[in-house]
Amino acid sequence: MNKNFAYGTDYLTPDLALQIANGEVRGIITEEVKLKVKKNYEAVQKIAKGKKLVYSINTGFGSLCTTIISKEETGKLQENLLKSHSVGVGEPIEHQLSKLMMILKIHALCKGFSGISLEVIERIYWHVERNVIPLVPEQGSVGASGDLAPLAHLFLPLIGLGYLSKDGKNYIKSLEILQKHDLTPMKLQAKEGLALINGTQFITAHAIVIHEKFRNCLENADIIGALSLEAYLGSPQPFDDDLIRLRPHQGALLVAKRIRAFLKDSRFIESHKDCGRVQDPYSIRCIPQVHGASRDAFLHFKGVVECELNSITDNPIIINENKTISGGNFHGQPLALPLDYVGLAASEIGNISDRRTYLLLEGKWGLPAYLIEKSGLNSGFMITQYTSAALVSENKSMCFPASADSIPTSMGQEDHVSMGSISARKTLRIVHNLEKILAIELLCAAQAFDFRRPLKSSLILEACHAYVRQKIPHLNEDVVLSDYIAKSLDIIKSKELVKLSNKD
């Protein structure tokens, strides 16, 4: 590790957040940030001792915002907040997601607008640095005042409650872990509990993982689509630059350029240039338009996520002792809509991938039925497309936008909510399914590719095919295919084909 990231001042990206979570980059809290945090904390302490009512500092929360809290009870109020809002249900989210939530919260708190003490930030930092991460249930957030329930669970260990784990599997009571490290539960002060649970860190942590996985899927989809095109003896004409520039959407331009590079100097193309086929099915011919549209959705999503990573989503915001603002920066809508959109974009990549798999199995243009020599005795790759179809259908069922819904909460005080956490969770499931769909197409495309020998494709596609063959053999008879689907999935996740395709 030779790179530092300064919480609160440096610009955070999805890749950087993952690198911090994976221990490749170290997050640090600078002296400049410490001074800013202390100054903002002192402002809150002065407000708490004064007579002016400020939401959450000396009042209750939500619809209880008109209930006055005495100076002596402000600390108890914050502790009660973490307890009462820890209402999450369902399975724990992935260890990495919980860790990302803590990293994002540190970054937001270090900007110095939440009125929280440096000691609380340093305790959260301690958890991240030692990879001692809290248990966070997956369900319970409506994405209104941010992700209240998940964040409450995330920070229960600060007051000695909740559960902690180093591996995301074995959870131990927080108090036992704290005692083991000679740490005591913290006493929260005015505003601190609310500063911890207000924010979109649950939604945004999911968005980071979606960003990384979907980008990889898009890169692999172009490569695998090109392999399928070659194996199907498809035409390169639909990728011609003169054609694409007549409808110059950014994503389509990029995808077409990539496919042209993948097909450069291919002998497959030369072998069938006079075959008489006028045009290919849409799943081959329209790769630039379909893959490109999903890339455009991804680019919009990327911009939204980066903005959110460097924003303040707390409430109220403490500008200074004399200026506190109660607003709606915590609302999950700016993320919820793009998450639903990118979920649809991911589903469509899976949809067109499944169609290409189907084409390869039809037994046309010199390919054997189901990509096996003795079909009948052997079913070959027939049933892999069933699995692909099942995954595609499952993804379609999750494309209804969660952000289209809203159920009022807190006696109507929070009368419009984003449901962004649901958008995030289901979009991540869609992307996980997409990885498997692409793995099935890759498995079939590699098999189909073999039947075009002794012809040679381009240098890039030959290198990608050779890499697949290092992991998965050509199949001459029926075997348990799930094992090979798993290996193909590992290839997708490893990003090795992407690396090979980017070599000069």
C-alpha positions in Angstrom: 0.0 0.0 0.0 1.7 3.2 -1.2 -1.2 5.6 -1.6 -3.3 7.5 0.9 -6.8 9.0 0.6 -7.6 12.0 2.7 -11.1 11.6 4.1 -13.2 14.8 3.8 -11.0 16.6 1.3 -9.9 14.2 -1.5 -12.4 13.4 -4.3 -13.8 9.9 -3.8 -14.7 7.6 -6.7 -16.3 4.2 -6.7 -12.9 2.6 -7.6 -11.2 4.4 -4.8 -13.8 3.4 -2.3 -13.3 -0.2 -3.2 -9.6 0.1 -3.0 -9.9 1.5 0.5 -12.2 -1.4 1.4 -9.8 -3.9 -0.1 -6.8 -2.4 1.7 -5.1 -1.2 -1.5 -5.4 2.4 -0.5 -5.3 3.8 3.0 -7.8 6.4 4.2 -6.3 9.0 6.5 -7.7 11.9 8.6 -5.6 15.0 8.2 -4.9 17.6 10.8 -6.8 20.1 8.7 -9.9 17.9 8.7 -9.6 17.3 12.5 -9.6 21.1 13.1 -12.7 21.5 10.9 -14.5 18.7 12.6 -13.7 20.0 16.1 -14.9 23.5 15.2 -18.2 22.2 13.8 -18.6 20.0 16.9 -18.1 22.9 19.2 -20.8 24.8 17.3 -23.3 22.1 18.1 -22.4 22.1 21.8 -23.1 25.8 22.0 -26.4 25.3 20.3 -27.3 22.5 22.7 -26.7 24.8 25.6 -28.7 27.7 24.2 -32.4 28.4 24.0 -32.9 28.3 20.3 -34.7 25.1 19.1 -32.7 23.2 16.5 -34.0 19.9 15.1 -32.4 16.8 16.6 -30.1 18.8 18.8 -32.7 19.8 21.4 -35.9 18.4 19.8 -37.2 14.9 19.0 -37.0 13.3 15.6 -39.4 12.9 12.7 -42.9 13.8 13.6 -41.6 14.4 17.2 -39.7 17.4 16.0 -41.8 19.8 18.2 -40.9 17.8 21.4 -38.3 19.8 23.4 -35.5 17.8 24.9 -33.6 19.1 28.0 -29.9 19.7 28.0 -29.4 16.8 30.4 -31.2 14.4 28.1 -29.6 15.2 24.8 -27.0 12.4 25.1 -29.7 9.8 26.0 -31.8 11.0 23.1 -29.0 10.1 20.7 -28.4 6.7 22.2 -32.2 6.0 22.1 -32.1 6.9 18.4 -29.7 4.2 17.5 -31.7 1.6 19.6 -35.1 2.5 18.3 -34.1 2.8 14.7 -32.4 -0.6 14.7 -35.4 -2.4 13.2 -33.7 -4.1 10.2 -34.8 -7.6 9.1 -33.5 -10.2 6.7 -30.1 -11.6 6.0 -26.9 -9.6 6.8 -25.6 -7.7 3.8 -22.2 -8.6 2.5 -19.2 -7.8 4.7 -17.8 -5.6 1.9 -21.0 -3.5 1.7 -21.0 -2.9 5.4 -17.4 -1.8 5.2 -18.1 0.5 2.3 -20.9 2.1 4.3 -18.4 2.9 7.1 -15.9 4.3 4.7 -18.5 6.5 3.1 -19.7 7.7 6.4 -16.2 8.7 7.5 -15.7 10.6 4.3 -19.0 12.5 4.8 -18.5 13.3 8.5 -14.9 14.5 7.8 -16.3 17.3 5.6 -17.3 19.0 8.9 -21.0 19.8 8.5 -22.5 17.2 10.9 -21.5 18.5 14.3 -20.0 15.1 15.4 -17.0 14.7 17.6 -13.6 13.6 16.3 -13.6 10.8 18.8 -16.7 9.2 17.2 -15.1 9.5 13.7 -11.9 7.9 15.0 -13.8 5.0 16.5 -15.5 4.3 13.1 -12.0 4.6 11.5 -10.7 2.0 14.0 -13.3 -0.5 12.8 -12.4 0.1 9.1 -8.7 -0.1 9.7 -9.0 -3.4 11.6 -11.7 -4.8 9.4 -14.0 -5.3 12.4 -17.3 -4.7 10.6 -20.9 -4.6 12.0 -23.8 -6.7 11.1 -26.3 -4.9 8.9 -29.7 -6.5 8.0 -30.6 -6.1 4.3 -34.2 -4.9 4.7 -35.7 -2.0 6.5 -34.8 1.2 4.7 -37.3 3.2 2.6 -34.6 5.7 1.5 -36.3 8.6 3.1 -34.2 10.3 5.8 -31.4 8.3 4.1 -31.0 4.7 5.2 -32.1 5.0 8.9 -32.4 1.4 9.9 -29.3 0.0 8.2 -27.2 2.9 9.5 -28.6 2.4 13.0 -27.4 -1.2 13.0 -24.1 -0.2 11.5 -23.3 2.1 14.5 -24.8 0.1 17.4 -21.3 -1.2 18.2 -20.3 2.4 19.1 -22.5 2.1 22.1 -21.6 -1.5 22.8 -24.6 -3.1 21.1 -25.1 -5.1 17.9 -22.6 -7.6 16.4 -19.2 -7.5 14.7 -17.3 -9.8 12.4 -13.9 -9.9 10.7 -15.0 -12.3 7.9 -18.7 -11.5 7.4 -19.6 -15.0 8.6 -18.9 -15.3 12.3 -20.6 -12.5 14.2 -19.8 -11.8 17.9 -21.5 -9.5 20.3 -19.9 -6.1 20.0 -19.2 -5.6 23.7 -17.0 -8.8 23.7 -14.9 -7.4 20.8 -14.6 -4.0 22.4 -13.5 -5.4 25.7 -10.9 -7.6 23.9 -9.3 -4.5 22.5 -9.6 -2.5 25.7 -12.3 -0.2 24.3 -15.4 1.0 26.0 -18.8 1.9 24.6 -19.1 5.6 23.6 -21.4 8.2 25.1 -23.0 10.0 22.3 -23.6 13.7 22.6 -26.0 16.2 21.0 -26.7 15.5 17.2 -24.3 12.6 17.0 -26.8 9.8 16.8 -28.7 11.5 14.0 -25.5 12.4 12.2 -24.7 8.7 12.1 -28.0 7.4 10.8 -28.9 10.2 8.4 -27.5 9.6 4.9 -27.6 7.4 1.9 -24.6 5.2 2.7 -26.5 1.9 2.4 -27.8 2.8 -1.1 -24.5 4.3 -2.2 -22.5 1.3 -1.0 -24.6 -0.9 -3.2 -24.2 1.6 -6.0 -20.4 1.3 -5.8 -20.5 -2.5 -6.2 -23.1 -2.3 -9.0 -20.9 0.3 -10.7 -17.8 -2.0 -10.6 -19.7 -5.2 -11.6 -21.9 -3.7 -14.3 -18.9 -1.9 -15.9 -17.1 -5.3 -16.1 -20.2 -6.9 -17.6 -20.4 -4.3 -20.3 -16.8 -4.8 -21.2 -17.2 -8.6 -21.3 -20.5 -8.4 -23.2 -18.8 -6.6 -26.1 -16.0 -9.3 -26.2 -18.4 -12.2 -25.9 -20.7 -10.7 -28.4 -17.8 -10.4 -30.9 -16.9 -14.1 -30.2 -20.5 -15.1 -30.9 -20.6 -12.9 -34.1 -17.5 -14.7 -35.4 -18.7 -18.1 -34.5 -22.1 -17.4 -36.2 -20.2 -16.0 -39.2 -22.0 -12.7 -38.8 -21.4 -9.6 -40.9 -19.1 -6.7 -39.8 -21.1 -4.1 -41.8 -23.4 -3.0 -38.9 -20.3 -1.8 -37.0 -19.1 0.5 -39.9 -18.1 3.9 -38.6 -19.9 5.7 -41.4 -23.2 4.0 -40.4 -22.9 4.5 -36.6 -22.0 8.3 -37.0 -25.3 8.8 -38.7 -26.9 8.2 -35.3 -24.0 9.1 -33.0 -25.1 8.2 -29.5 -22.0 8.0 -27.3 -22.5 4.4 -26.2 -23.1 3.1 -29.7 -20.0 4.9 -31.1 -17.9 3.3 -28.3 -19.3 -0.2 -28.8 -19.0 -0.2 -32.5 -15.4 1.0 -32.3 -14.6 -1.8 -29.8 -16.2 -4.5 -32.1 -14.3 -3.2 -35.1 -11.0 -3.5 -33.1 -12.0 -7.0 -32.0 -12.6 -8.1 -35.6 -9.6 -6.5 -37.2 -7.8 -8.9 -39.7 -10.2 -11.7 -38.9 -10.0 -14.6 -41.4 -13.5 -15.7 -40.3 -14.9 -12.6 -42.0 -13.0 -13.2 -45.2 -14.3 -16.8 -45.4 -17.9 -15.8 -45.8 -17.9 -12.4 -47.4 -19.7 -13.7 -50.5 -22.1 -16.1 -48.7 -25.3 -14.4 -49.9 -26.7 -13.7 -46.4 -28.1 -10.2 -46.5 -28.3 -9.4 -42.8 -28.1 -11.0 -39.3 -30.7 -11.2 -36.6 -30.9 -8.2 -34.3 -29.0 -9.7 -31.4 -25.9 -9.7 -33.7 -26.7 -6.8 -35.9 -27.8 -4.3 -33.2 -25.1 -4.9 -30.7 -23.9 -1.2 -31.0 -27.4 0.1 -30.4 -28.4 -2.2 -27.6 -25.1 -2.5 -25.8 -24.6 1.2 -26.5 -27.9 2.3 -24.8 -26.9 0.3 -21.7 -23.5 2.0 -21.7 -25.2 5.4 -21.9 -27.3 4.5 -18.9 -24.1 3.4 -17.1 -22.4 6.7 -17.9 -25.3 8.7 -16.3 -25.3 6.4 -13.3 -21.5 6.8 -12.9 -21.9 10.6 -12.7 -24.7 10.4 -10.2 -22.7 8.0 -7.9 -19.6 10.1 -7.9 -21.6 13.2 -7.0 -23.3 11.3 -4.2 -20.0 10.0 -2.9 -18.7 13.5 -2.3 -22.0 15.1 -1.0 -23.4 15.8 2.4 -26.6 13.8 3.0 -27.1 14.7 6.7 -29.8 16.7 8.3 -29.7 19.2 9.8 -26.6 20.7 8.3 -24.4 22.7 10.7 -22.9 25.5 8.7 -21.8 27.3 11.9 -23.1 28.2 15.3 -25.5 30.8 13.9 -26.7 28.9 10.8 -28.2 25.4 10.9 -30.3 24.2 8.0 -32.9 21.5 8.1 -33.5 20.3 4.6 -33.8 17.2 2.4 -30.3 16.3 1.3 -30.8 12.8 2.8 -33.6 11.9 0.3 -32.6 8.8 -1.7 -34.4 9.9 -4.9 -31.3 11.1 -6.8 -29.9 7.6 -6.5 -33.1 5.6 -6.7 -34.1 6.6 -10.2 -30.7 5.9 -11.8 -30.4 2.6 -9.9 -33.8 1.5 -11.4 -32.6 2.7 -14.8 -29.3 0.9 -14.7 -31.1 -2.2 -13.5 -33.1 -2.1 -16.7 -30.0 -1.5 -18.7 -28.3 -4.5 -17.1 -31.4 -6.7 -17.7 -31.3 -5.8 -21.4 -27.7 -6.8 -21.8 -28.7 -10.2 -20.4 -31.7 -10.3 -22.7 -29.7 -9.8 -25.9 -27.0 -12.2 -24.7 -29.5 -15.0 -24.2 -30.7 -14.4 -27.8 -27.2 -14.9 -29.2 -26.8 -18.1 -27.2 -30.0 -19.3 -28.7 -28.7 -18.5 -32.2 -25.5 -20.5 -31.6 -27.5 -23.6 -30.6 -29.9 -23.6 -33.6 -27.6 -25.7 -35.8 -27.4 -23.1 -38.7 -24.6 -21.9 -40.9 -22.4 -25.0 -40.4 -22.7 -25.3 -36.6 -24.0 -28.6 -35.2 -27.3 -28.5 -33.3 -26.7 -27.7 -29.7 -23.0 -27.4 -30.5 -22.3 -31.1 -30.1 -21.3 -33.5 -32.8 -23.6 -36.4 -32.0 -26.8 -34.6 -31.0 -29.6 -36.9 -30.0 -27.3 -39.2 -28.0 -26.0 -36.0 -26.5 -28.0 -32.9 -25.6 -24.9 -30.8 -25.8 -25.5 -27.2 -24.7 -29.2 -27.3 -25.1 -30.1 -26.8 -21.4 -27.6 -24.1 -20.8 -30.0 -21.8 -22.7 -32.8 -22.9 -20.4 -30.8 -21.6 -17.4 -30.0 -18.4 -19.3 -33.7 -18.0 -20.1 -34.6 -18.5 -16.5 -32.1 -15.8 -15.4 -33.3 -13.4 -18.0 -36.9 -13.9 -17.0 -36.0 -13.4 -13.3 -34.3 -10.2 -14.2 -37.3 -8.9 -16.2 -39.5 -9.5 -13.1 -37.2 -7.2 -11.1 -37.3 -4.3 -13.6 -40.4 -2.6 -12.2 -39.0 0.6 -10.7 -39.0 0.5 -6.9 -38.7 4.3 -7.0 -42.2 4.5 -8.5 -43.5 3.6 -5.1 -43.8 5.7 -1.9 -45.5 4.9 1.4 -45.8 7.7 4.0 -44.0 7.2 7.3 -43.5 9.0 10.6 -47.2 10.2 10.9 -46.9 11.8 7.5 -43.9 13.9 8.3 -41.9 11.8 5.9 -44.7 11.6 3.3 -42.7 10.8 0.2 -39.9 8.3 0.3 -37.6 7.0 -2.4 -37.5 3.2 -1.8 -33.9 3.6 -3.1 -32.6 0.8 -0.9 -34.9 -1.6 -2.7 -33.8 -0.2 -6.1 -30.2 -0.8 -5.0 -30.7 -4.4 -3.7 -32.7 -5.6 -6.7 -30.3 -4.0 -9.2 -27.4 -5.7 -7.6 -29.3 -9.0 -8.0 -29.9 -8.2 -11.7 -26.2 -7.6 -12.2 -25.3 -10.9 -10.4 -27.7 -12.7 -12.8 -26.2 -10.9 -15.8 -22.7 -12.2 -14.9 -24.1 -15.8 -15.1 -26.0 -15.1 -18.4 -22.8 -13.8 -20.0 -20.9 -16.8 -18.6 -23.3 -19.1 -20.5 -22.9 -17.2 -23.7 -19.2 -17.3 -23.3 -19.2 -21.1 -22.8 -21.3 -21.6 -25.9 -19.4 -19.0 -28.1 -16.1 -20.7 -27.3 -17.5 -24.1 -28.2 -19.0 -22.7 -31.5 -15.7 -21.0 -32.2 -14.0 -24.4 -32.4 -16.1 -25.5 -35.2 -14.7 -22.8 -37.5 -11.2 -24.2 -37.5 -8.8 -24.1 -39.2 -9.8 -20.5 -39.8 -8.2 -17.9 -37.5 -10.0 -14.9 -36.1 -8.4 -11.6 -35.0 -5.5 -11.5 -32.6 -7.7 -10.2 -29.8 -10.4 -12.8 -30.1 -7.9 -15.7 -30.6 -6.2 -14.6 -27.4 -9.5 -14.5 -25.5 -10.6 -17.9 -26.9 -7.2 -19.4 -25.9 -7.6 -18.1 -22.4 -11.1 -19.7 -22.1 -9.6 -23.0 -23.4 -7.0 -22.9 -20.6 -9.9 -23.2 -18.2 -12.5 -25.0 -20.1 -12.0 -27.8 -22.7 -13.9 -28.3 -25.9 -16.7 -30.8 -25.2 -17.3 -33.9 -27.4 -19.9 -35.5 -25.3 -22.3 -34.7 -22.4 -20.8 -33.7 -19.1 -22.1 -32.0 -15.9 -22.1 -28.5 -17.4 -22.8 -26.6 -14.2 -19.1 -27.0 -13.3 -18.1 -25.4 -16.6 -20.6 -22.6 -16.2 -19.0 -21.9 -12.8 -15.6 -21.7 -14.5 -16.9 -19.4 -17.2 -18.4 -17.2 -14.5 -15.0 -17.1 -12.8 -13.5 -15.9 -16.1 -16.1 -13.1 -16.3 -15.4 -12.0 -12.7 -11.6 -12.2 -13.1 -11.7 -9.5 -15.9 -8.9 -11.4 -17.7 -10.7 -11.1 -21.1 -11.0 -7.4 -20.6 -7.3 -7.2 -20.0 -6.5 -9.2 -23.1 -8.8 -7.1 -25.2 -7.1 -3.9 -24.1 -3.6 -5.1 -25.1 -2.1 -3.3 -28.1 
